[in-house]
Amino acid sequence: MDSTQQDRLAIRDLIENWAVWRDAGDWDRFRTVWFDDGRMMATWTQGTADEFIAISKAGWAKGLSILHFLGGQAIDLAGDRAISQTKMTISQRASVHDVLVDVVCTGRFYDFLEKRAGRWGFVLRQPIYEKDRMDPVDPAAKLTLDPALLARFPEGYRHLAYLQSGLGYPIKPDMPGLKGDAVERLYASGAAWLRGEALDR
């Protein structure tokens, strides 16, 4: 196996460990996938890896249920840097207007990765939100959403944002979706990262 294949396997392992350890609440091992300057962007929180872990632990303790499922992956390698895109779904269960619902959001993890001292780690994780939906857990339940509130959020994650805003989280209104200026800027940042340029935080 050559070094490129080894790097690709290490990156795939890193991506899968993120999802398994985060969703299992295995916080000590979850911390090992991040570099100290690593950052996480999400609809409901943005900050350092340590801040993300702290707020995730707090949500976990309150019964917050967010799960991640992974699909296909594309990796662009440039020496000790990489951009990884991984198809994913985010699944969150909570009560909306006193009705227990599941929200499923489909998109991609767009990851800025680096190899330091022989180890790959996360520098920045930026999800791309492509589409989502909300369904009552009980098919017989009746759920009516506030159309004005729903329309405030971007199409790619509006149901997820609706649920999370109801839990008291401030929602970032300009996350990248399948198309548009935000995702084009993200792609440009990824290309610059692979060219060796500094990451615009």
Backbone torsions as a table, in degrees:
resi	resn	phi	psi	omega
1	MET	NA	128.4	-178.8
2	ASP	-84.4	175.2	-173.8
3	SER	-65.7	-33.4	178.7
4	THR	-64.8	-44.1	177.6
5	GLN	-63.6	-39.4	178.2
6	GLN	-62.7	-42.4	178.7
7	ASP	-63.4	-42.7	-179.8
8	ARG	-63.5	-40.8	177.1
9	LEU	-65.5	-40.0	179.4
10	ALA	-64.5	-39.6	179.5
11	ILE	-67.6	-44.3	177.5
12	ARG	-59.3	-42.0	178.0
13	ASP	-60.8	-42.9	179.5
14	LEU	-60.3	-47.0	-178.2
15	ILE	-63.2	-43.4	-179.2
16	GLU	-69.0	-38.7	177.9
17	ASN	-62.0	-38.7	178.7
18	TRP	-54.4	-50.7	-175.4
19	ALA	-67.5	-45.2	-176.5
20	VAL	-67.8	-48.0	-175.8
21	TRP	-70.8	-36.4	178.8
22	ARG	-65.6	-47.7	-175.5
23	ASP	-71.8	-23.2	177.9
24	ALA	-87.0	-5.9	-176.4
25	GLY	70.0	27.8	179.1
26	ASP	-89.8	73.3	-165.4
27	TRP	-67.3	-34.7	-179.9
28	ASP	-64.3	-46.1	178.5
29	ARG	-72.1	-33.8	177.7
30	PHE	-59.5	-36.7	-179.3
31	ARG	-64.0	-26.7	-174.7
32	THR	-72.7	-14.4	179.5
33	VAL	-81.0	-12.7	-175.8
34	TRP	-102.4	145.3	162.8
35	PHE	-81.4	162.4	-176.8
36	ASP	-60.3	-29.0	179.6
37	ASP	-96.5	12.1	-179.4
38	GLY	-67.2	147.9	-178.7
39	ARG	-131.7	148.6	179.4
40	MET	-121.7	129.7	175.4
41	MET	-111.5	130.8	176.7
42	ALA	-147.2	168.6	179.6
43	THR	-59.9	-35.7	-168.6
44	TRP	-104.7	-9.5	178.2
45	THR	-162.3	146.0	176.7
46	GLN	-139.7	131.6	179.6
47	GLY	170.3	-163.6	-179.4
48	THR	-71.1	164.9	176.8
49	ALA	-57.1	-43.3	-179.1
50	ASP	-65.4	-37.7	176.3
51	GLU	-65.8	-40.7	178.9
52	PHE	-63.8	-41.7	178.8
53	ILE	-64.3	-42.5	-179.3
54	ALA	-62.5	-44.9	-178.5
55	ILE	-73.0	-30.7	175.5
56	SER	-67.7	-42.0	177.6
57	LYS	-62.2	-41.4	179.2
58	ALA	-63.7	-42.5	177.2
59	GLY	-65.0	-40.7	177.5
60	TRP	-57.4	-43.2	-178.9
61	ALA	-65.6	-27.2	179.2
62	LYS	-90.4	1.1	178.7
63	GLY	90.4	13.3	178.6
64	LEU	-64.4	128.8	-174.5
65	SER	-115.3	103.2	174.8
66	ILE	-128.8	123.8	-178.2
67	LEU	-123.9	151.6	-177.5
68	HIS	-126.1	136.0	177.2
69	PHE	-126.2	136.9	-173.1
70	LEU	-108.6	150.9	176.1
71	GLY	-127.0	-139.0	-177.2
72	GLY	-64.3	158.3	-175.8
73	GLN	-136.9	142.0	171.2
74	ALA	-124.1	132.7	-177.4
75	ILE	-123.0	126.2	171.4
76	ASP	-106.3	118.3	-177.2
77	LEU	-105.2	139.8	173.0
78	ALA	-144.3	86.0	-178.0
79	GLY	66.3	-120.9	-178.9
80	ASP	-94.3	17.0	175.8
81	ARG	-124.5	154.9	178.3
82	ALA	-153.9	152.3	165.8
83	ILE	-116.4	126.0	177.8
84	SER	-115.8	132.6	171.1
85	GLN	-117.5	126.2	-177.4
86	THR	-128.5	122.9	174.4
87	LYS	-61.6	138.1	-176.1
88	MET	-152.4	163.0	164.7
89	THR	-126.9	144.2	172.0
90	ILE	-109.0	126.9	-179.3
91	SER	-120.4	123.4	179.5
92	GLN	-129.6	135.3	178.0
93	ARG	-114.4	132.0	178.0
94	ALA	-167.1	173.2	176.4
95	SER	-90.8	133.2	173.8
96	VAL	-123.3	117.9	-177.0
97	HIS	52.3	43.6	176.7
98	ASP	67.2	18.4	174.8
99	VAL	-117.9	126.0	178.5
100	LEU	-72.7	125.7	-175.7
101	VAL	-131.2	161.1	166.7
102	ASP	-113.8	131.6	170.2
103	VAL	-110.0	131.3	175.5
104	VAL	-120.4	122.9	-179.8
105	CYS	-116.5	128.0	-179.1
106	THR	-104.9	137.5	178.9
107	GLY	-174.5	-148.7	179.5
108	ARG	-137.7	144.1	163.5
109	PHE	-85.5	125.5	177.5
110	TYR	-111.7	107.4	-168.5
111	ASP	-114.4	132.8	171.7
112	PHE	-96.0	115.5	-173.3
113	LEU	-122.7	154.3	178.6
114	GLU	-145.0	152.2	176.2
115	LYS	-106.4	116.7	-178.7
116	ARG	-126.5	129.7	-179.7
117	ALA	51.1	39.1	176.0
118	GLY	81.5	6.3	-176.1
119	ARG	-126.6	131.6	174.3
120	TRP	-81.0	143.2	177.5
121	GLY	-155.4	168.8	179.8
122	PHE	-80.9	130.6	169.5
123	VAL	-102.2	-39.8	177.7
124	LEU	-153.8	131.2	171.1
125	ARG	-113.4	119.6	179.4
126	GLN	-125.1	106.9	175.7
127	PRO	-70.3	150.5	169.9
128	ILE	-111.7	124.2	-173.8
129	TYR	-102.8	115.4	-171.8
130	GLU	-100.1	-44.5	176.9
131	LYS	-163.0	158.5	177.8
132	ASP	-152.4	170.4	178.4
133	ARG	-153.5	160.5	178.8
134	MET	-128.1	132.5	-179.3
135	ASP	-135.8	134.9	172.1
136	PRO	-61.6	140.7	176.4
137	VAL	-64.7	-39.6	173.8
138	ASP	-89.8	112.8	-177.0
139	PRO	-59.3	-20.8	-178.6
140	ALA	-86.5	-9.2	-177.8
141	ALA	-71.5	147.5	178.0
142	LYS	-105.3	125.2	-178.8
143	LEU	-125.5	126.3	176.3
144	THR	-120.6	119.2	-179.8
145	LEU	-92.0	154.3	174.8
146	ASP	-76.9	110.2	-174.8
147	PRO	-64.0	-32.1	179.3
148	ALA	-68.4	-42.0	178.3
149	LEU	-66.6	-43.6	-179.8
150	LEU	-59.8	-40.7	-177.5
151	ALA	-69.6	-14.6	179.3
152	ARG	-70.7	-20.7	-172.5
153	PHE	-103.2	151.6	-179.3
154	PRO	-62.1	150.5	-174.2
155	GLU	-56.3	-39.2	-174.0
156	GLY	-65.8	-23.8	-178.4
157	TYR	-142.8	30.7	-173.2
158	ARG	-69.4	-35.0	178.5
159	HIS	-73.6	-38.4	175.2
160	LEU	-61.7	-44.0	179.7
161	ALA	-66.1	-38.1	177.8
162	TYR	-58.4	-48.4	178.7
163	LEU	-63.0	-48.3	-174.9
164	GLN	-68.1	-35.4	177.3
165	SER	-65.3	-34.2	176.9
166	GLY	-67.4	-21.3	176.1
167	LEU	-87.1	-1.3	175.8
168	GLY	98.8	7.5	-178.9
169	TYR	-88.0	138.0	173.5
170	PRO	-75.6	130.6	-173.5
171	ILE	-99.6	129.4	175.9
172	LYS	-74.3	123.9	-169.3
173	PRO	-88.9	-0.1	-171.1
174	ASP	-131.9	37.6	178.0
175	MET	-73.6	150.2	-177.5
176	PRO	-67.7	143.6	175.9
177	GLY	-116.8	-162.6	-177.0
178	LEU	-63.9	-36.9	-180.0
179	LYS	-134.9	166.3	173.4
180	GLY	115.8	176.4	-175.0
181	ASP	-63.3	-38.5	-175.7
182	ALA	-63.0	-44.3	-178.5
183	VAL	-73.8	-31.2	176.4
184	GLU	-66.2	-38.6	175.8
185	ARG	-64.8	-37.7	178.1
186	LEU	-63.5	-45.4	178.0
187	TYR	-60.5	-39.5	178.5
188	ALA	-65.0	-39.1	177.1
189	SER	-65.1	-38.1	177.9
190	GLY	-64.6	-41.7	178.2
191	ALA	-63.9	-40.4	178.3
192	ALA	-65.4	-38.6	177.5
193	TRP	-59.4	-44.3	-179.5
194	LEU	-68.7	-23.7	176.3
195	ARG	-80.9	-4.0	178.9
196	GLY	96.0	7.5	-178.5
197	GLU	-79.4	160.8	179.1
198	ALA	-68.6	147.5	-180.0
199	LEU	-79.8	126.7	177.7
200	ASP	-79.0	108.2	-178.4
201	ARG	-97.2	NA	NA
